[in-house]
């Protein structure tokens, strides 16, 4: 057993991270809610309004990320391994960034029609964000909440598998039915980033599972 492991038994852990984790997860849910709203609208003016809100949420996420890293740099004993705190924060930030990327492209590309799969994938991203929030709220006692965290991670995996199927079906239909090359390229890129959002949510749960393993 190295000296760091010994010290963990005697030095109080820094619990200031938990409010940051929770704020980060709640911010992710807010971004996903706005994405759902955006994908439910066909009004370009509404898209612009929602895009501005998503950008604000993305800035809030960046501030939480910076604060978490600052806290990591000045904390002696952390509640989990430093690399796991870094990864958890970075992966949540990645999802919010990708949601912002979808929103920006919707406003820039202005697709002529909203294909139904947009709304369906936005709903899956939202459901994944809610599962991540539920798991993160259990991190104050990961050993006692192991089953809850594990189930939330499993549900995100199920959502990711479902999103993959929707993505491939959507791409297939797009290339089969869309005759306008510009519209095909626009929709193809938007679908790619929507699918990336769900993949990145699974990255978050991979870190959560790593924390569980190390805490066992």
C-alpha positions as CSV (number, residue, x, y, z in Angstrom):
1,X,0.0,0.0,0.0
2,X,1.5,3.4,-1.0
3,X,1.6,6.5,1.1
4,X,-1.4,8.1,-0.8
5,X,-3.6,5.1,0.0
6,X,-2.6,5.2,3.7
7,X,-3.3,9.0,3.9
8,X,-6.8,8.5,2.6
9,X,-7.7,6.7,5.8
10,X,-6.6,9.6,8.0
11,X,-7.2,12.8,5.9
12,X,-10.7,14.0,5.3
13,X,-11.8,13.9,1.6
14,X,-12.7,17.1,-0.2
15,X,-16.5,17.0,-0.6
16,X,-16.7,20.3,-2.4
17,X,-16.7,18.3,-5.7
18,X,-20.2,16.9,-5.2
19,X,-22.1,20.2,-5.8
20,X,-20.1,20.7,-8.9
21,X,-20.9,17.2,-10.2
22,X,-24.6,17.7,-9.5
23,X,-24.6,21.2,-11.2
24,X,-22.8,19.7,-14.2
25,X,-25.4,16.9,-14.5
26,X,-28.3,19.3,-14.1
27,X,-26.8,21.6,-16.7
28,X,-26.6,18.6,-19.1
29,X,-30.3,17.8,-18.5
30,X,-31.2,21.5,-19.3
31,X,-29.2,21.4,-22.6
32,X,-31.0,18.1,-23.5
33,X,-34.4,19.7,-22.7
34,X,-33.7,22.6,-24.9
35,X,-32.6,20.2,-27.7
36,X,-35.9,18.4,-27.4
37,X,-37.7,21.8,-27.7
38,X,-35.6,22.7,-30.7
39,X,-36.3,19.4,-32.5
40,X,-40.0,19.8,-31.9
41,X,-40.2,23.1,-33.7
42,X,-40.2,23.9,-37.4
43,X,-39.9,27.6,-36.9
44,X,-36.5,29.0,-37.8
45,X,-37.0,31.9,-35.5
46,X,-37.6,29.5,-32.6
47,X,-34.5,27.6,-33.6
48,X,-32.5,30.8,-33.3
49,X,-34.0,31.6,-29.9
50,X,-33.4,28.1,-28.5
51,X,-29.9,28.1,-30.0
52,X,-29.0,31.2,-27.9
53,X,-30.3,29.5,-24.8
54,X,-28.3,26.3,-25.5
55,X,-25.2,28.5,-26.0
56,X,-25.8,30.0,-22.6
57,X,-26.1,26.6,-21.0
58,X,-22.9,25.5,-22.8
59,X,-21.1,28.5,-21.3
60,X,-22.4,27.6,-17.8
61,X,-21.0,24.1,-18.4
62,X,-17.6,25.5,-19.3
63,X,-17.6,27.5,-16.1
64,X,-18.4,24.4,-14.1
65,X,-15.7,22.5,-15.9
66,X,-13.1,25.2,-15.2
67,X,-14.1,25.4,-11.5
68,X,-13.9,21.6,-11.1
69,X,-10.4,21.6,-12.6
70,X,-9.4,24.4,-10.3
71,X,-10.7,22.5,-7.3
72,X,-8.9,19.4,-8.5
73,X,-5.6,21.3,-8.6
74,X,-5.8,22.6,-5.1
75,X,-7.4,19.5,-3.3
76,X,-5.1,17.2,-1.5
77,X,-7.5,14.3,-1.0
78,X,-10.2,13.8,-3.5
79,X,-13.4,11.7,-3.2
80,X,-12.3,9.6,-6.3
81,X,-9.2,9.2,-8.3
82,X,-8.1,12.4,-9.9
83,X,-8.3,11.0,-13.5
84,X,-11.9,9.8,-12.9
85,X,-12.9,13.3,-11.7
86,X,-11.2,14.8,-14.8
87,X,-12.8,12.3,-17.1
88,X,-16.3,12.6,-15.6
89,X,-16.2,16.4,-16.0
90,X,-14.7,16.3,-19.5
91,X,-17.2,13.7,-20.8
92,X,-20.2,15.6,-19.5
93,X,-18.8,18.8,-21.1
94,X,-18.4,16.8,-24.4
95,X,-22.1,16.0,-24.5
96,X,-23.2,19.6,-23.8
97,X,-20.7,20.8,-26.5
98,X,-22.2,18.3,-29.0
99,X,-25.7,19.4,-28.2
100,X,-24.6,22.9,-28.9
101,X,-23.1,21.7,-32.1
102,X,-26.4,20.2,-33.2
103,X,-28.2,23.4,-32.4
104,X,-25.7,25.6,-34.2
105,X,-25.9,23.5,-37.3
106,X,-29.7,23.5,-37.3
107,X,-29.5,27.3,-37.4
108,X,-26.7,27.5,-40.0
109,X,-27.9,24.7,-42.3
110,X,-31.6,25.5,-42.1
111,X,-32.8,22.1,-43.4
112,X,-36.0,22.4,-45.5
113,X,-37.8,19.8,-43.4
114,X,-37.5,18.3,-39.9
115,X,-37.2,14.6,-40.4
116,X,-39.0,12.6,-37.6
117,X,-35.9,10.9,-36.4
118,X,-34.5,14.2,-35.1
119,X,-37.2,14.4,-32.5
120,X,-36.8,10.8,-31.5
121,X,-33.1,11.0,-31.1
122,X,-33.4,14.2,-29.1
123,X,-35.8,12.4,-26.7
124,X,-33.2,9.6,-26.3
125,X,-30.5,12.1,-25.6
126,X,-32.7,13.6,-22.9
127,X,-33.5,10.2,-21.4
128,X,-29.8,9.5,-21.3
129,X,-29.1,12.8,-19.6
130,X,-31.7,12.1,-16.9
131,X,-30.1,8.7,-16.2
132,X,-26.7,10.4,-15.8
133,X,-28.2,12.9,-13.5
134,X,-29.7,10.2,-11.3
135,X,-26.4,8.3,-11.2
136,X,-24.4,11.5,-10.4
137,X,-26.7,12.3,-7.5
138,X,-25.8,8.9,-6.0
139,X,-22.0,9.6,-6.0
140,X,-21.9,10.9,-2.5
141,X,-22.0,7.3,-1.4
142,X,-21.2,5.1,-4.5
143,X,-20.9,1.9,-2.5
144,X,-24.3,2.2,-0.9
145,X,-25.8,3.3,-4.2
146,X,-24.0,0.9,-6.4
147,X,-27.1,-0.8,-7.7
148,X,-28.8,2.5,-8.6
149,X,-25.7,3.8,-10.4
150,X,-25.3,0.5,-12.2
151,X,-28.9,0.4,-13.4
152,X,-28.7,4.0,-14.6
153,X,-25.5,3.1,-16.6
154,X,-27.2,0.0,-18.0
155,X,-30.2,2.1,-19.2
156,X,-27.8,4.6,-20.9
157,X,-26.3,1.6,-22.7
158,X,-29.7,0.5,-23.8
159,X,-30.5,4.0,-25.1
160,X,-27.2,4.1,-27.0
161,X,-28.0,0.8,-28.7
162,X,-31.4,2.0,-29.6
163,X,-30.0,5.3,-30.9
164,X,-27.5,3.4,-33.1
165,X,-30.4,1.6,-34.7
166,X,-32.4,4.8,-35.3
167,X,-29.3,6.4,-36.7
168,X,-28.6,3.7,-39.3
169,X,-32.3,3.5,-40.3
170,X,-32.4,7.3,-40.6
171,X,-29.2,7.4,-42.8
172,X,-30.6,4.6,-45.0
173,X,-33.9,6.4,-45.5
174,X,-32.1,9.7,-46.1
175,X,-30.0,8.3,-48.9
176,X,-32.9,6.4,-50.3
177,X,-35.5,9.2,-50.4
178,X,-33.6,12.6,-50.4
179,X,-32.9,13.7,-54.0
180,X,-31.5,17.1,-53.1
181,X,-27.8,16.7,-52.5
182,X,-27.5,19.8,-50.3
183,X,-30.3,18.6,-48.1
184,X,-28.8,15.1,-47.9
185,X,-25.5,16.5,-46.7
186,X,-27.1,18.8,-44.1
187,X,-29.3,16.1,-42.6
188,X,-26.5,13.5,-42.7
189,X,-24.3,15.8,-40.6
190,X,-27.0,16.7,-38.1
191,X,-27.8,13.0,-37.6
192,X,-24.1,12.2,-37.1
193,X,-23.8,14.7,-34.3
194,X,-27.1,13.5,-32.7
195,X,-25.7,10.0,-32.6
196,X,-22.4,11.3,-31.2
197,X,-24.3,12.9,-28.3
198,X,-25.6,9.5,-27.2
199,X,-22.1,7.9,-27.6
200,X,-20.7,10.6,-25.4
201,X,-23.3,9.9,-22.8
202,X,-22.2,6.3,-22.7
203,X,-18.6,7.6,-22.2
204,X,-19.9,9.4,-19.0
205,X,-21.3,6.1,-17.7
206,X,-18.1,4.3,-18.5
207,X,-16.3,6.7,-16.1
208,X,-19.1,6.1,-13.5
209,X,-18.6,2.4,-13.8
210,X,-14.8,2.8,-13.4
211,X,-15.5,4.8,-10.1
212,X,-17.7,1.9,-8.8
213,X,-15.0,-0.7,-9.6
214,X,-12.3,1.3,-7.7
215,X,-14.5,2.0,-4.8
216,X,-15.6,-1.7,-4.3
